Amino acid sequence: MGIIGLGISLLALVFMVIGLVPFLGWLNWFTTLPLAVIGATLGGSAAARSRSPFGIAGLIIGVLVFFIGAGRLFVGCGIF
């Protein structure tokens, strides 16, 4: 489950990089934030159960992507 969480977190990272482009910030709402939450949840679950390095990496990447994506939306007045 750790590899799945890492994969989903990396997919969220790809969408976040695309969402940083002006006028494409709406991608953060539909792809980045939900995928980051799912990836962090699966990674955290795997890290708590078996201390999987993939789970820990998925958790860290998911949380970072979520906060960077939410910060981008905050700067662009997408989140108040």
N, C-alpha and C positions, 0 to 999 in steps of 0.2 A: 504494500500500500504506500510505502515511502516513495517508490519510483513513480507511481501515479501522481502523488502530490507534488513531487518535484517537476514532473512533466507539465502538469497544469499550471504551476507557478511560473515556469519558463514561458509557457504560452501566454500567460497574462503579462509577462515582461515584454514580449514581442508586441502585443497590442498596446501596452503603455507607451512604448517608444513611438509607435505610429500615432498614438493619441496626443503626443507632445507637439505635433505639427499644428500650426494655427488652422483653425476651422475644422479640425478633426478631433477636437476634445470630446465630442459626443460619444466617441468610442469608449471613453473611460466609463461612462454610465452603463453601457450595454455589454461590454466584454471585459474590461480590465478589472473593475471592482468585484463583480461576481466571481470571476475566475480566481482572483487573488484570495478571496475568502474561502472558496472551495479548496484551493491548493494548500492554504495555510491550515485549514481544518484537517485535511487528510494527512498533511505532513506532521502536524502536531499529534495526531492520533498515533501515527507510526512511531514518532519519537518517544511518546509516552509508554508505548507498549514494549518496544524492543531496542530503544536507543539506536535506531537505524540512522546512519549518516545521511542517507538520502531523505529521510523524513525531517531531520534537523535542517538540512539545506532547503527543502521545500517550505518549511515553516518560516525560516528567515527571509527567503526570497519573497514569499507570499505577503508577509507583513510589510516588508520594505516597499514592494510594488503597490500595496494598498495605500500606504501613507503618501507615497510620491504621487500616485494618481489622484488621491483625494486632495492633496496640496495643489495640484494643477487645477483641479476644479474649483478650489477655494480662490485661487488667484484670478481665475476667469469668471468669478461670481456664479459658479455652478452650484456651490454648496455654501449656505450662509451659516 
